Amino acid sequence: MSHQDRNGRLETAADVLQSLLANGKSGLSDQFQRWRLWHQWPRVVGESLSQNTCPVGYQGGILIIWVDHPARIQDLHYVKKAMIDRINNHLGRKWVSNLRFTTDRKAVPTLEES
């Protein structure tokens, strides 16, 4: 299924839905952004950090990141601002204003659940 946009280009339903989710303000849009980050995490934060962390939640501008060891959380506080900048640059807008780190493994969905 497709329709023409205002510029005469054809858009599929998938394109329209993805655009709404990527640019929307809804909770569903927020979870779509978190899902995108989950799947692109190594590219966003680098291979080294991605092996010890993963984005597991989002609420009101705060991205919740699981960390594999409490000591590593202290190290991440030193690069927190740079991580926020990289995440927002990757998404093309200011979506994250703060990061919260957790070692709670229950907060981490499997790749299939995400």
C-alpha positions in Angstrom: 0.0 0.0 0.0 1.3 3.4 -0.8 0.2 7.0 -1.3 1.7 10.2 -2.6 3.1 12.8 -0.3 2.8 16.6 -0.9 5.9 16.5 -3.2 4.4 13.8 -5.4 6.6 11.1 -4.1 5.2 7.7 -3.4 5.5 6.5 0.3 4.8 3.0 1.5 2.8 2.4 4.7 6.1 1.2 6.3 7.8 4.5 5.4 5.0 6.5 6.9 4.9 4.4 10.1 8.6 4.6 10.5 8.6 8.3 10.1 5.9 8.7 12.7 7.7 6.5 15.2 11.1 8.1 14.5 9.8 11.7 14.9 6.8 11.4 17.2 6.4 12.4 20.8 4.5 9.3 21.9 5.7 6.6 24.3 5.6 4.2 21.4 8.0 6.5 19.5 10.3 6.6 22.6 10.4 2.8 22.7 11.1 2.7 19.0 14.1 5.0 19.5 15.3 2.8 22.3 14.9 -0.2 20.1 16.9 1.5 17.3 19.7 2.3 19.8 19.7 -1.3 21.1 20.2 -2.7 17.6 22.8 0.0 16.7 24.5 0.3 20.1 28.0 -0.8 19.0 28.0 1.8 16.2 26.7 4.5 18.6 29.0 4.1 21.6 31.8 1.9 20.1 32.5 -1.8 20.2 34.3 -1.7 23.6 31.5 0.1 25.5 28.8 -1.9 23.8 30.2 -5.2 25.1 29.6 -4.0 28.7 26.5 -1.9 28.4 23.1 -1.7 26.6 20.1 0.6 26.6 17.3 -1.0 28.5 14.7 1.8 29.1 13.7 5.4 28.5 11.6 7.8 30.5 11.2 11.5 30.0 14.6 12.2 28.5 16.5 9.7 30.7 18.0 6.7 28.9 18.5 3.8 31.3 21.7 1.8 30.5 22.5 -1.6 31.9 26.2 -2.0 32.9 27.8 -5.3 33.6 29.8 -4.3 36.8 29.3 -1.6 39.4 32.9 -0.4 39.1 32.3 0.3 35.5 29.5 2.7 36.4 32.0 5.1 38.0 34.1 5.1 34.8 31.0 5.8 32.7 30.2 9.0 34.7 33.4 10.5 33.2 32.2 9.9 29.6 28.5 10.5 30.3 28.3 13.9 28.4 30.1 12.4 25.4 27.7 9.4 25.4 24.7 11.7 25.4 26.1 13.8 22.6 26.9 10.6 20.5 23.4 9.2 21.1 21.6 12.5 20.2 23.8 12.9 17.1 23.1 9.4 16.0 19.3 10.0 16.3 19.5 13.4 14.7 17.8 15.2 17.5 18.0 15.9 21.2 16.3 12.9 22.6 18.4 12.1 25.7 19.1 14.7 28.4 20.6 12.4 31.0 21.7 8.8 31.5 21.0 6.5 34.4 23.1 3.4 34.9 21.9 0.2 36.4 23.4 -3.3 37.2 19.9 -4.8 37.5 20.0 -7.7 35.1 16.2 -8.0 35.2 16.0 -4.7 33.3 17.8 -6.2 30.3 15.6 -7.7 27.6 17.0 -10.3 25.3 17.5 -9.4 21.7 14.4 -11.2 20.7 12.3 -9.4 23.4 13.5 -6.0 22.3 
